[in-house]
Amino acid sequence: MPQHSAIITGASRGIGLGLVRALADKGFSVIATARDPNASDGLQELVSGGLVEAHTLDVDDPVSINALAKAVKDQPIRLLIHNAAILKGQEDLAAFDTSDFLSSMRTNVVGPVLLTRALLSNLKAAGNATILHVSSQMGSVEGNSSAGDYPYRASKAAMNMVSKGLANELRDYGVVSVAMHPGRVKTELGGKEAPLLPDVAAREMIETTLGLTLDHTGSFIQRSGEVIPY
């Protein structure tokens, strides 16, 4: 019997699917969510193995978020991974698009906040839960030495701030909250030229995540655990 349960958003491909595989290999009972989980052959193959459940979730939709929380019921959740994200508007200031900015904030920031709130009792019930925000080094203010990508950069910086705030709010419940940069991974967001395969990055991310304690809560880290300046 699996000892722990995990929920992963954006689990139909890329890093998300790799995280599902890595956690299933660790014996976790994984609730893998995506807008259309049936469209992912890789995810459906894992579902057939028995340790993975696939649920429909649109992080932009509060109704969808509440439906997932209702389906989970009172099950303790040891690990919540906010992986679903969009990359829009790789523009400079002259090409800045308001709709790209707002949709990036909706998916990359507001969705994770609402999902965390909906599952808060499940996280508290685990006693030692971790919330992992899959962020990006592009969200580091101190580390920003270039222009452009305003929607994505701002949304990941905001996600980092949310992670830090949750760390402060939930410490007394034993809940760890961290933001993690996975590295440049060969995905739709990372690009075909990225050097790292999703499954390799995911395994390293999970190894680091499962070793986190309250001493690490509020951190912004590499997948190796090395601290990144906010």
N, CA and C of each residue as an Amber inpcrd file, in Angstrom:
protein
   690
   0.8420000  -1.1960000   0.0000000   0.0000000   0.0000000   0.0000000
   0.8800000   1.2500000   0.0000000   0.5660000   2.2350000  -0.8610000
   1.3310000   3.4820000  -0.8560000   1.2160000   4.1770000   0.4910000
   2.3230000   4.7370000   0.9800000   2.3190000   5.3990000   2.2770000
   1.9500000   6.8740000   2.1810000   2.1730000   7.4760000   1.0280000
   1.9570000   8.9050000   0.8850000   1.1950000   9.1980000  -0.4050000
   0.5230000  10.3510000  -0.4000000  -0.2010000  10.7870000  -1.5860000
   0.3660000  12.1120000  -2.0710000   0.3380000  12.2920000  -3.3850000
   0.8290000  13.5200000  -4.0000000  -0.1470000  13.9630000  -5.0730000
  -0.2340000  15.2770000  -5.2670000  -1.0200000  15.8580000  -6.3520000
  -0.0780000  16.6960000  -7.2090000  -0.1560000  16.4980000  -8.5160000
   0.6870000  17.2330000  -9.4590000  -0.2020000  17.8790000 -10.5070000
  -0.0130000  19.1610000 -10.7620000  -0.7330000  19.8300000 -11.8420000
   0.1380000  19.8510000 -13.1040000  -0.5080000  19.9750000 -14.2460000
   0.2300000  19.9860000 -15.5010000   0.9860000  18.6910000 -15.7160000
   0.3110000  17.5570000 -15.4620000   0.9910000  16.2570000 -15.3990000
   0.9080000  15.4410000 -16.6790000   0.4460000  16.0270000 -17.7620000
   0.2300000  15.2350000 -18.9720000   1.4650000  15.1050000 -19.8550000
   2.4950000  15.9160000 -19.6000000   3.6750000  15.9050000 -20.4660000
   4.8330000  16.5880000 -19.7510000   6.0030000  16.5280000 -20.3910000
   7.1570000  17.2700000 -19.9130000   7.5600000  16.9570000 -18.4830000
   7.9400000  17.9930000 -17.7580000   8.3700000  17.8200000 -16.3740000
   7.2590000  17.2120000 -15.5280000   6.0220000  17.6450000 -15.7500000
   4.9140000  17.1280000 -14.9540000   4.7770000  15.6260000 -15.0480000
   4.8350000  15.0990000 -16.2640000   4.7530000  13.6510000 -16.4570000
   5.9600000  12.9630000 -15.8400000   7.1220000  13.5880000 -15.9530000
   8.3100000  13.0310000 -15.3200000   8.1840000  12.9710000 -13.8070000
   7.5610000  13.9850000 -13.2230000   7.3430000  13.9930000 -11.7750000
   6.3880000  12.8870000 -11.3510000   5.3740000  12.6310000 -12.1600000
   4.4520000  11.5280000 -11.8700000   5.2240000  10.2120000 -11.8420000
   6.0420000   9.9850000 -12.8580000   6.8270000   8.7470000 -12.9250000
   7.7490000   8.6140000 -11.7140000   8.4340000   9.7100000 -11.3760000
   9.3920000   9.6640000 -10.2780000   8.7140000   9.3480000  -8.9520000
   7.5590000   9.9410000  -8.7110000   6.8500000   9.6980000  -7.4520000
   6.2290000   8.3150000  -7.4070000   5.7170000   7.8450000  -8.5270000
   5.1760000   6.4850000  -8.5730000   6.2780000   5.4720000  -8.2860000
   7.4810000   5.7320000  -8.8030000   8.6170000   4.8510000  -8.5420000
   8.9950000   4.8510000  -7.0670000   8.6870000   5.9570000  -6.3800000
   8.9590000   6.0520000  -4.9430000   7.8490000   5.4300000  -4.0980000
   6.8030000   4.9270000  -4.7550000   5.7070000   4.3000000  -4.0290000
   4.6050000   5.2260000  -3.6080000   4.6370000   6.4730000  -4.0950000
   3.5620000   7.4110000  -3.7880000   2.2870000   7.0240000  -4.5410000
   1.1700000   7.3230000  -3.9360000  -0.1130000   7.3090000  -4.6340000
  -0.2730000   8.6850000  -5.2580000  -0.2550000   8.7520000  -6.5790000
  -0.1730000  10.0240000  -7.2790000  -1.5090000  10.3830000  -7.9300000
  -1.9690000  11.5840000  -7.6430000  -3.1200000  12.1590000  -8.3380000
  -2.5670000  13.1220000  -9.3710000  -2.5830000  12.6940000 -10.6260000
  -2.0130000  13.4670000 -11.7210000  -3.1240000  14.2490000 -12.4080000
  -2.9530000  15.5520000 -12.5130000  -4.0200000  16.3800000 -13.0630000
  -3.5540000  17.1070000 -14.3170000  -4.5160000  17.3250000 -15.2050000
  -4.2620000  18.0460000 -16.4480000  -5.6040000  18.4710000 -17.0160000
  -5.5640000  19.3950000 -17.9530000  -6.8080000  19.8410000 -18.5720000
  -7.4880000  18.7090000 -19.3340000  -6.6850000  17.8680000 -19.9660000
  -7.2260000  16.7330000 -20.7060000  -6.3250000  15.5220000 -20.4930000
  -6.4290000  14.8720000 -19.3460000  -5.5270000  13.7490000 -19.0490000
  -5.6790000  12.5800000 -20.0140000  -6.8560000  12.4200000 -20.6100000
  -7.0660000  11.3110000 -21.5310000  -6.2750000  11.4650000 -22.8230000
  -5.8110000  12.6750000 -23.1030000  -5.0550000  12.9240000 -24.3350000
  -3.5770000  12.5650000 -24.2030000  -3.1510000  12.1970000 -23.0140000
  -1.7460000  11.8720000 -22.7730000  -1.5630000  10.3600000 -22.7060000
  -0.9520000   9.7820000 -23.7330000  -0.6930000   8.3390000 -23.7340000
   0.2470000   7.9600000 -22.5980000   1.2510000   8.8000000 -22.3380000
   2.1930000   8.5060000 -21.2700000   1.5220000   8.4610000 -19.9110000
   0.6150000   9.3810000 -19.6690000  -0.0970000   9.4080000 -18.3980000
  -1.0360000   8.2180000 -18.2730000  -1.7360000   7.8980000 -19.3380000
  -2.6640000   6.7710000 -19.2900000  -1.9310000   5.4580000 -19.0540000
  -0.7300000   5.3450000 -19.5710000   0.0740000   4.1470000 -19.3160000
   0.4030000   4.0120000 -17.8340000   0.6980000   5.1400000 -17.1890000
   0.9830000   5.1170000 -15.7510000  -0.2710000   4.8060000 -14.9460000
  -1.4020000   5.3240000 -15.3850000  -2.6690000   5.0470000 -14.7030000
  -2.9430000   3.5490000 -14.6810000  -2.6430000   2.8870000 -15.7860000
  -2.8930000   1.4450000 -15.8730000  -2.0130000   0.6500000 -14.9160000
  -0.9230000   1.2710000 -14.4330000  -0.0370000   0.5950000 -13.4960000
  -0.5650000   0.5320000 -12.0770000  -1.5610000   1.3650000 -11.7400000
  -2.2350000   1.2360000 -10.4560000  -1.9090000   2.2700000  -9.4030000
  -0.7360000   2.9120000  -9.4560000  -0.3880000   3.8830000  -8.4230000
  -0.7960000   5.3000000  -8.7880000  -1.2740000   5.5020000  -9.9990000
  -1.5790000   6.8390000 -10.4870000  -3.0540000   6.9520000 -10.8410000
  -3.6790000   8.0270000 -10.3540000  -5.0310000   8.3950000 -10.7670000
  -4.9300000   9.6640000 -11.6140000  -5.7110000   9.7320000 -12.6630000
  -5.7360000  10.9280000 -13.4970000  -7.0430000  11.6780000 -13.2740000
  -6.9250000  12.9820000 -13.0230000  -8.1010000  13.8230000 -12.8120000
  -8.0170000  15.0510000 -13.7180000  -9.1580000  15.4610000 -14.2090000
  -9.2270000  16.6830000 -15.0010000  -9.1250000  17.8920000 -14.0810000
  -8.2510000  18.8290000 -14.4410000  -8.1140000  20.0620000 -13.6670000
  -7.6720000  21.1850000 -14.5800000  -8.4240000  22.2630000 -14.5570000
  -8.0390000  23.5120000 -15.2140000  -7.7440000  24.5060000 -14.1000000
  -6.4700000  24.8340000 -13.8940000  -6.1020000  25.7030000 -12.7750000
  -6.6200000  27.1240000 -12.9510000  -7.0950000  27.4570000 -14.1530000
  -7.6820000  28.7780000 -14.3770000  -9.1250000  28.8580000 -13.8960000
  -9.7230000  27.7260000 -13.5630000 -11.1540000  27.6440000 -13.2940000
 -11.4120000  27.2610000 -11.8370000 -11.9200000  28.1770000 -11.0130000
 -12.2090000  27.8530000  -9.6110000 -13.1710000  26.6920000  -9.4440000
 -14.1070000  26.5370000 -10.3650000 -15.0510000  25.4120000 -10.2870000
 -14.3130000  24.0860000 -10.4340000 -13.3640000  24.0350000 -11.3670000
 -12.5590000  22.8350000 -11.5720000 -11.6930000  22.5420000 -10.3560000
 -11.1310000  23.5760000  -9.7660000 -10.3180000  23.4090000  -8.5650000
 -11.1480000  22.8410000  -7.4220000 -12.3300000  23.3800000  -7.2120000
 -13.1880000  22.8970000  -6.1290000 -13.6590000  21.4760000  -6.3830000
 -13.8480000  21.1180000  -7.6450000 -14.2560000  19.7530000  -7.9750000
 -13.1580000  18.7550000  -7.6120000 -11.9070000  19.1400000  -7.8680000
 -10.8050000  18.2540000  -7.4880000 -10.7410000  18.0980000  -5.9750000
 -10.8670000  19.1990000  -5.2540000 -10.8350000  19.1340000  -3.7910000
 -11.9460000  18.2340000  -3.2600000 -13.0860000  18.3010000  -3.8780000
 -14.2170000  17.4540000  -3.4650000 -13.9140000  15.9900000  -3.7380000
 -13.2660000  15.7100000  -4.8640000 -12.9300000  14.3310000  -5.2100000
 -11.8880000  13.7490000  -4.2570000 -10.9550000  14.6000000  -3.8070000
  -9.9110000  14.1430000  -2.8910000 -10.4750000  13.8660000  -1.4990000
 -11.5620000  14.5510000  -1.1570000 -12.2350000  14.3990000   0.1410000
 -11.2640000  14.7560000   1.2720000 -11.1340000  13.8760000   2.2710000
 -10.2940000  14.1910000   3.4340000  -8.9660000  13.4540000   3.3980000
  -8.5610000  13.0140000   2.2130000  -7.3090000  12.2870000   2.0730000
  -6.1160000  13.1840000   2.3850000  -5.2250000  12.7830000   3.2950000
  -4.0240000  13.5840000   3.5570000  -3.1440000  13.6590000   2.3080000
  -2.6070000  14.8360000   2.0280000  -1.7410000  15.0400000   0.8780000
  -0.3480000  15.4100000   1.3750000   0.5860000  14.5220000   1.1360000
   1.9720000  14.7270000   1.5880000   2.7180000  15.7220000   0.7070000
   2.3670000  15.7470000  -0.5960000   3.1140000  16.5970000  -1.5210000
   2.1750000  17.1880000  -2.5690000   2.1810000  18.5160000  -2.6650000
   1.4100000  19.2340000  -3.6820000   2.4030000  19.9490000  -4.5820000
   2.3750000  19.6190000  -5.8720000   3.3250000  20.2100000  -6.8160000
   2.5810000  21.0720000  -7.8250000   2.8580000  22.3680000  -7.7750000
   2.2840000  23.3130000  -8.7260000   3.2210000  23.3920000  -9.9400000
   2.8950000  22.6170000 -10.9500000   3.7420000  22.5480000 -12.1350000
   3.1110000  23.1950000 -13.3660000   1.7820000  23.2070000 -13.4340000
   1.1050000  23.7690000 -14.6090000   1.5090000  25.2270000 -14.8000000
   1.8490000  25.5840000 -16.0290000   2.2890000  26.9520000 -16.3080000
   2.1500000  27.2430000 -17.7890000   2.1180000  28.5220000 -18.1110000
   2.1330000  28.9550000 -19.5050000   3.2560000  29.9600000 -19.6970000
   3.7720000  29.9890000 -20.9120000   4.7870000  30.9750000 -21.3010000
   4.2240000  31.7750000 -22.4610000   3.8810000  33.0230000 -22.1810000
   3.2960000  33.8760000 -23.2110000   4.0410000  35.1970000 -23.2870000
   4.0580000  35.7560000 -24.4770000   4.5500000  37.1140000 -24.6450000
   6.0230000  37.2840000 -24.4170000   6.8410000  36.6810000 -25.2550000
   8.2890000  36.8680000 -25.1500000   8.6750000  38.2020000 -25.7930000
   7.9270000  39.2360000 -25.4320000   8.0660000  40.5050000 -26.1430000
   8.8920000  41.5280000 -25.3580000   9.3370000  42.5290000 -26.0840000
   9.9450000  43.6680000 -25.4280000   8.8350000  44.6390000 -25.0330000
   9.2040000  45.7650000 -24.4860000   8.2130000  46.7040000 -23.9740000
   7.2700000  47.1910000 -25.0670000   7.7980000  47.4100000 -26.2550000
   6.9730000  47.9280000 -27.3380000   5.8610000  46.9520000 -27.7360000
   6.1170000  45.6610000 -27.5410000   5.1450000  44.6450000 -27.9400000
   4.3540000  44.0930000 -26.7570000   4.4810000  44.7440000 -25.6000000
   3.8040000  44.2400000 -24.3920000   2.3080000  44.1040000 -24.6290000
   1.7800000  42.9430000 -24.2300000   0.3690000  42.6460000 -24.4310000
  -0.3000000  42.3980000 -23.0800000  -1.3210000  43.1850000 -22.7730000
  -1.9770000  43.0830000 -21.4720000  -2.6090000  41.7180000 -21.2500000
  -3.2270000  41.1720000 -22.2820000  -3.8940000  39.8730000 -22.1240000
  -2.8850000  38.7630000 -21.8340000  -1.7000000  38.8210000 -22.4440000
  -0.6590000  37.8420000 -22.1540000  -0.2330000  37.9360000 -20.6920000
  -0.0890000  39.1620000 -20.2100000   0.3440000  39.3640000 -18.8270000
  -0.6970000  38.8170000 -17.8490000  -1.9540000  39.1630000 -18.0650000
  -3.0040000  38.7550000 -17.1350000  -3.2350000  37.2440000 -17.1630000
  -3.1770000  36.6430000 -18.3540000  -3.3730000  35.1930000 -18.4220000
  -2.2080000  34.4570000 -17.7780000  -1.0010000  35.0030000 -17.8840000
   0.1550000  34.4010000 -17.2170000  -0.0060000  34.4470000 -15.7090000
  -0.4690000  35.5710000 -15.2040000  -0.7020000  35.6830000 -13.7640000
  -1.8070000  34.7380000 -13.3010000  -2.8260000  34.6130000 -14.1110000
  -3.9440000  33.7390000 -13.7560000  -3.4980000  32.2850000 -13.6120000
  -2.7860000  31.7940000 -14.6260000  -2.3850000  30.3920000 -14.6300000
  -1.2210000  30.1160000 -13.6890000  -0.2270000  30.9670000 -13.7010000
   1.0200000  30.6950000 -12.9910000   1.0100000  31.1080000 -11.5270000
   0.0610000  31.9680000 -11.1420000   0.0610000  32.4730000  -9.7670000
  -1.2910000  32.2470000  -9.0730000  -2.3490000  32.7770000  -9.6550000
  -3.6600000  32.7000000  -8.9980000  -4.1210000  31.2550000  -8.8710000
  -3.9570000  30.4750000  -9.9270000  -4.3640000  29.0700000  -9.8850000
  -3.7160000  28.3070000  -8.7450000  -2.3910000  28.3640000  -8.5950000
  -1.7530000  27.6860000  -7.4730000  -2.2410000  28.1610000  -6.0970000
  -2.4910000  29.4520000  -5.9560000  -2.9970000  29.9570000  -4.6760000
  -4.3620000  29.3460000  -4.3650000  -5.2590000  29.3570000  -5.3470000
  -6.6020000  28.8240000  -5.1260000  -6.5720000  27.3240000  -4.8540000
  -5.6970000  26.6030000  -5.5540000  -5.6130000  25.1600000  -5.3340000
  -5.0500000  24.8520000  -3.9570000  -4.0420000  25.6050000  -3.5400000
  -3.4980000  25.4110000  -2.1950000  -4.5750000  25.6460000  -1.1390000
  -5.3420000  26.7100000  -1.3010000  -6.4120000  26.9830000  -0.3420000
  -7.4450000  25.8640000  -0.3270000  -7.7940000  25.3530000  -1.4920000
  -8.8070000  24.3050000  -1.5680000  -8.3380000  23.0100000  -0.9150000
  -7.0210000  22.7790000  -0.9130000  -6.4710000  21.5260000  -0.3770000
  -5.7760000  21.7220000   0.9710000  -5.9940000  22.8630000   1.5870000
  -5.2560000  23.1800000   2.8060000  -5.5030000  22.1670000   3.9230000
  -6.7360000  21.7460000   4.1040000  -7.0280000  20.7710000   5.1620000
  -6.3440000  19.4320000   4.8760000  -6.2210000  19.0680000   3.6170000
  -5.5350000  17.8240000   3.2490000  -4.0460000  17.9090000   3.5400000
  -3.4610000  19.0800000   3.2760000  -2.0430000  19.2880000   3.5580000
  -1.7750000  19.2730000   5.0610000  -2.6190000  19.9360000   5.8120000
  -2.4610000  19.9480000   7.2680000  -2.6140000  18.5470000   7.8510000
  -3.5130000  17.7610000   7.2690000  -3.7720000  16.4090000   7.7780000
  -2.5610000  15.4970000   7.6140000  -1.6910000  15.7970000   6.6390000
  -0.5160000  14.9570000   6.4210000   0.5120000  15.1020000   7.5360000
   0.5060000  16.2540000   8.2040000   1.4180000  16.4800000   9.3240000
   2.7870000  16.9870000   8.9230000   3.2520000  16.6000000   7.7430000
   4.5900000  17.0190000   7.2920000   4.5800000  17.2380000   5.7780000
   3.5880000  17.9700000   5.3080000   3.4030000  18.1450000   3.8680000
   4.3990000  19.1430000   3.2900000   4.5900000  19.0330000   1.9790000
   5.4240000  19.9790000   1.2440000   4.6490000  20.5030000   0.0390000
   4.7330000  21.8170000  -0.1650000   4.1940000  22.4450000  -1.3640000
   5.3820000  22.8490000  -2.2270000   5.4490000  22.2770000  -3.4200000
   6.5440000  22.5840000  -4.3360000   6.0180000  23.4350000  -5.4760000
   6.5470000  24.6500000  -5.5820000   6.1960000  25.5480000  -6.6750000
   7.2770000  25.4200000  -7.7450000   6.9260000  24.8600000  -8.8950000
   7.8990000  24.7420000  -9.9760000   8.0310000  26.1200000 -10.6100000
   9.0910000  26.7930000 -10.2700000   9.2970000  28.1780000 -10.6600000
  10.3380000  28.2460000 -11.7770000  11.0760000  29.3170000 -11.8210000
  12.1030000  29.5100000 -12.8310000  13.0980000  30.5450000 -12.3310000
  14.3400000  30.3670000 -12.7250000  15.3460000  31.3650000 -12.3960000
  15.0070000  32.7120000 -13.0200000  14.1460000  32.6910000 -14.0520000
  13.6920000  33.9370000 -14.6660000  12.8200000  34.7470000 -13.7120000
  12.3840000  34.1450000 -12.6140000  11.6260000  34.8600000 -11.6040000
  12.4850000  35.4990000 -10.5260000  13.8000000  35.3690000 -10.6470000
  14.7060000  35.9880000  -9.6790000  14.9160000  37.4540000 -10.0400000
  14.5730000  38.3400000  -9.1420000  14.7820000  39.7750000  -9.3780000
  16.2710000  40.0870000  -9.3780000  16.9810000  39.5710000  -8.3820000
  18.4140000  39.8330000  -8.2930000  19.1760000  39.2440000  -9.4810000
  18.6680000  38.1140000  -9.9810000  19.3690000  37.4390000 -11.0590000
  18.9950000  37.9040000 -12.4610000  18.1240000  38.8790000 -12.5650000
  17.6610000  39.3330000 -13.8760000  18.6520000  40.3330000 -14.4700000
  19.2860000  39.9250000 -15.5670000  20.2550000  40.8010000 -16.2360000
  19.8550000  41.0870000 -17.6780000  18.5850000  40.8070000 -18.0260000
  18.1390000  41.0350000 -19.4010000  16.7100000  41.5650000 -19.3980000
  16.2690000  42.0080000 -20.5560000  14.9210000  42.5620000 -20.6900000
  13.9990000  41.5520000 -21.3580000  12.7330000  41.9370000 -21.5170000
  11.7730000  41.0930000 -22.2130000  11.1640000  40.0260000 -21.3230000
  10.3170000  39.1890000 -21.9270000   9.6400000  38.0910000 -21.2180000
   8.8910000  38.5960000 -19.9810000   8.3150000  39.7800000 -20.0830000
   7.7090000  40.3960000 -18.9010000   6.5940000  39.5640000 -18.2620000
   5.6680000  39.0070000 -19.0280000   4.6120000  38.2190000 -18.3840000
   5.1530000  37.0200000 -17.6130000   6.0500000  36.2680000 -18.2300000
   6.5630000  35.0570000 -17.5800000   7.4340000  35.4080000 -16.3810000
   8.3640000  36.3490000 -16.5640000   9.2360000  36.7430000 -15.4570000
   8.4200000  37.2340000 -14.2570000   7.4570000  38.1080000 -14.5290000
   6.6710000  38.6730000 -13.4280000   5.8400000  37.6090000 -12.7400000
   5.2870000  36.6720000 -13.5150000   4.4490000  35.6340000 -12.9050000
   5.2820000  34.6970000 -12.0420000   6.4980000  34.3870000 -12.4590000
   7.3300000  33.5010000 -11.6500000   7.8780000  34.2220000 -10.4170000
   8.1540000  35.5130000 -10.5370000   8.5450000  36.2820000  -9.3560000
   7.3900000  36.3260000  -8.3510000   6.1690000  36.4790000  -8.8700000
   4.9920000  36.4830000  -7.9970000   4.7790000  35.1170000  -7.3570000
   4.9930000  34.0600000  -8.1250000   4.8830000  32.7130000  -7.5530000
   5.8720000  32.5320000  -6.4100000   7.0890000  33.0350000  -6.5940000
   8.0930000  32.9280000  -5.5360000   7.6490000  33.6500000  -4.2690000
   7.0310000  34.8070000  -4.4420000   6.5400000  35.5530000  -3.2880000
   5.4100000  34.8060000  -2.5870000   4.5300000  34.2060000  -3.3750000
   3.4530000  33.3970000  -2.7870000   4.0410000  32.2380000  -1.9880000
   5.0380000  31.5660000  -2.5660000   5.6640000  30.4430000  -1.8670000
   6.2510000  30.8820000  -0.5310000   6.9090000  32.0290000  -0.5330000
   7.4960000  32.5520000   0.7020000   6.4130000  32.8940000   1.7200000
   5.3190000  33.5080000   1.2560000   4.2290000  33.8410000   2.1560000
   3.5810000  32.5980000   2.7560000   3.3860000  31.5680000   1.9450000
   2.8130000  30.3200000   2.4550000   3.7430000  29.6670000   3.4750000
   5.0430000  29.7710000   3.2300000   5.9990000  29.2270000   4.1960000
   5.8170000  29.8800000   5.5590000   5.6160000  31.1850000   5.5720000
   5.4150000  31.9100000   6.8310000   4.0870000  31.5500000   7.4850000
   3.0490000  31.4280000   6.6590000   1.7160000  31.1780000   7.1960000
   1.5310000  29.7470000   7.6950000   2.1750000  28.7880000   7.0430000
   1.8820000  27.3810000   7.3160000   2.9630000  26.6590000   8.1070000
   4.0050000  27.3700000   8.5050000   5.0930000  26.7370000   9.2570000
   4.5800000  26.0240000  10.5030000   3.6920000  26.6610000  11.2280000
   3.2180000  26.0820000  12.4890000   2.4060000  24.8130000  12.2870000
   1.9950000  24.5400000  11.0500000   1.2660000  23.3050000  10.7450000
   2.2000000  22.2340000  10.1860000   3.4960000  22.5250000  10.1700000
   4.4570000  21.5620000   9.6670000   4.5330000  21.4880000   8.1590000
   3.9480000  22.4720000   7.4630000   3.9230000  22.4720000   6.0010000
   5.1140000  23.2680000   5.4630000   5.8840000  22.6180000   4.6040000
   7.0290000  23.2450000   3.9500000   6.5880000  23.8040000   2.6050000
   7.0220000  25.0040000   2.2790000   6.7220000  25.6010000   0.9790000
   8.0180000  26.1120000   0.3700000   8.3370000  25.6330000  -0.8400000
   9.5440000  26.0760000  -1.5310000   9.2310000  26.3510000  -2.9990000
  10.0430000  27.1980000  -3.6010000  10.0140000  27.4170000  -5.0440000
  11.2850000  26.8100000  -5.6180000  11.1570000  26.1170000  -6.7380000
  12.3080000  25.4060000  -7.3100000  12.4530000  25.6910000  -8.7980000
  13.6770000  26.0030000  -9.1790000  14.0300000  26.1310000 -10.5980000
  14.5030000  24.7710000 -11.0900000  13.8110000  24.1620000 -12.0670000
  14.1790000  22.8060000 -12.4910000  15.3890000  22.7460000 -13.4070000
  15.8590000  23.8940000 -13.8770000  16.8930000  23.9160000 -14.8940000
  16.2700000  24.0700000 -16.2670000  17.1020000  24.1560000 -17.2750000
  16.6020000  24.2830000 -18.6390000  16.3110000  22.8910000 -19.1880000
  15.0390000  22.5630000 -19.2690000  14.5980000  21.2050000 -19.5890000
  13.9870000  21.1770000 -20.9810000  14.2100000  20.0870000 -21.6710000
  13.7290000  19.9210000 -23.0410000  12.2110000  19.6870000 -23.0290000
  11.4460000  20.7700000 -22.9510000   9.9870000  20.7390000 -22.9450000
   9.4750000  21.8140000 -23.8970000   8.1580000  21.9340000 -23.9630000
   7.5740000  22.9830000 -24.8010000   8.0090000  24.3570000 -24.3220000
   8.1110000  24.5470000 -23.0070000   8.5640000  25.8240000 -22.4670000
  10.0750000  25.9820000 -22.5740000  10.8060000  24.9110000 -22.3030000
  12.2620000  25.0060000 -22.2770000  12.9130000  25.0220000 -23.6390000
  12.2170000  24.4720000 -24.6350000  12.7410000  24.4660000 -25.9990000
  13.4790000  23.1900000 -26.3360000  13.5760000  22.9080000 -27.6330000
  14.2100000  21.6810000 -28.1080000  15.7090000  21.6630000 -27.8710000
  16.3090000  22.8430000 -27.7300000  17.7560000  22.9150000 -27.5450000
  18.1770000  22.7640000 -26.0930000  17.2230000  22.6630000 -25.1850000
  17.5520000  22.5180000 -23.7630000  18.3360000  21.2290000 -23.5350000
  19.2940000  21.2490000 -22.6250000  20.1910000  20.0980000 -22.4550000
  19.6540000  18.9630000 -21.5950000  18.5650000  19.1960000 -20.8720000
  18.1470000  18.2480000 -19.8400000  16.8340000  17.5730000 -20.2080000
  16.7870000  16.2460000 -20.1000000  15.5560000  15.5070000 -20.3740000
  14.6050000  15.6170000 -19.1820000  13.2950000  15.6650000 -19.4410000
  12.3230000  15.8510000 -18.3530000  12.4200000  14.7970000 -17.2520000
  12.5680000  13.5280000 -17.6010000  12.6070000  12.4810000 -16.5790000
  13.8380000  12.6150000 -15.6790000  14.9460000  13.0380000 -16.2540000
  16.1700000  13.2240000 -15.4590000  15.9800000  14.3800000 -14.4790000
  15.4680000  15.5010000 -14.9770000  15.2140000  16.6470000 -14.1040000
  14.2220000  16.2920000 -13.0130000  13.1680000  15.5800000 -13.3800000
  12.1140000  15.2410000 -12.4190000  12.6410000  14.3660000 -11.2890000
  13.4550000  13.3810000 -11.6270000  13.9960000  12.5040000 -10.5740000
  14.8490000  13.2970000  -9.5880000  15.6690000  14.2060000 -10.1140000
  16.5030000  15.0180000  -9.2260000  15.6500000  15.9600000  -8.3820000
  14.6070000  16.5150000  -8.9840000  13.6980000  17.3940000  -8.2370000
  13.0490000  16.6580000  -7.0780000  12.5990000  15.4410000  -7.3230000
  11.9220000  14.6760000  -6.2720000  12.9010000  14.2760000  -5.1730000
  14.1130000  13.8740000  -5.5400000  15.1010000  13.5270000  -4.5220000
  15.3350000  14.7090000  -3.5880000  15.4760000  15.8930000  -4.1550000
  15.6860000  17.0860000  -3.3360000  14.4480000  17.4070000  -2.5070000
  13.2850000  17.3450000  -3.1270000  12.0420000  17.7150000  -2.4460000
  11.7600000  16.8210000  -1.2540000  11.9900000  15.5380000  -1.3970000
  11.6810000  14.6080000  -0.3030000  12.6490000  14.7590000   0.8670000
  13.7450000  15.4710000   0.6420000  14.6860000  15.7260000   1.7290000
  14.4830000  17.0610000   2.4270000  13.4860000  17.8230000   1.9940000
  13.2570000  19.1430000   2.5820000  12.6170000  19.0400000   3.9580000
  12.9850000  19.9700000   4.8310000  12.3960000  20.0780000   6.1640000
  11.9800000  21.5220000   6.3920000  11.4580000  21.7870000   7.5670000
  11.0680000  23.1590000   7.8950000  12.2610000  24.1170000   7.8960000
  13.4710000  23.5770000   7.9880000  14.6550000  24.4340000   7.8830000
  14.7920000  25.0340000   6.4870000  14.1620000  24.4060000   5.4960000
  14.2610000  24.8700000   4.1150000  13.0520000  25.6860000   3.6720000
  12.0180000  25.7140000   4.4840000  10.7820000  26.3570000   4.0320000
  11.0120000  27.8360000   3.7380000  10.3820000  28.3010000   2.6610000
  10.5550000  29.6720000   2.2270000  11.7140000  29.8790000   1.2700000
  12.4280000  28.8140000   0.9440000  13.5970000  28.9340000   0.0760000
  13.2110000  28.9630000  -1.4000000  14.0970000  29.5310000  -2.1980000
  14.0460000  29.4690000  -3.6570000  15.3060000  28.7240000  -4.0660000
  15.1590000  27.5420000  -4.6630000  16.3040000  26.6550000  -4.8420000
  16.3880000  26.0770000  -6.2560000  17.5820000  25.6270000  -6.5980000
  17.7950000  24.8060000  -7.7740000  17.2680000  23.3990000  -7.4870000
  17.1580000  22.5850000  -8.5220000  16.6980000  21.2060000  -8.2860000
  17.7100000  20.4350000  -7.4300000  18.9500000  20.9010000  -7.3820000
  19.9790000  20.2840000  -6.5600000  19.8340000  20.6630000  -5.0890000
  19.0500000  21.6950000  -4.8080000  18.9100000  22.2000000  -3.4380000
  19.6960000  23.4730000  -3.1900000  20.5420000  23.8530000  -4.1440000
  21.3220000  25.0950000  -3.9920000  20.4000000  26.2940000  -3.9950000
  20.6370000  27.2260000  -3.0660000  19.7650000  28.3850000  -2.9070000
  19.9940000  29.3840000  -4.0510000  18.8790000  29.9410000  -4.5500000
  18.8930000  30.9790000  -5.5840000  18.4700000  32.2890000  -4.9250000
  19.1550000  33.3910000  -5.1850000  18.7230000  34.6780000  -4.6360000
  17.3400000  35.0610000  -5.1900000  16.4930000  35.5660000  -4.3140000
  15.1700000  36.0200000  -4.7800000  15.3070000  37.2330000  -5.6800000
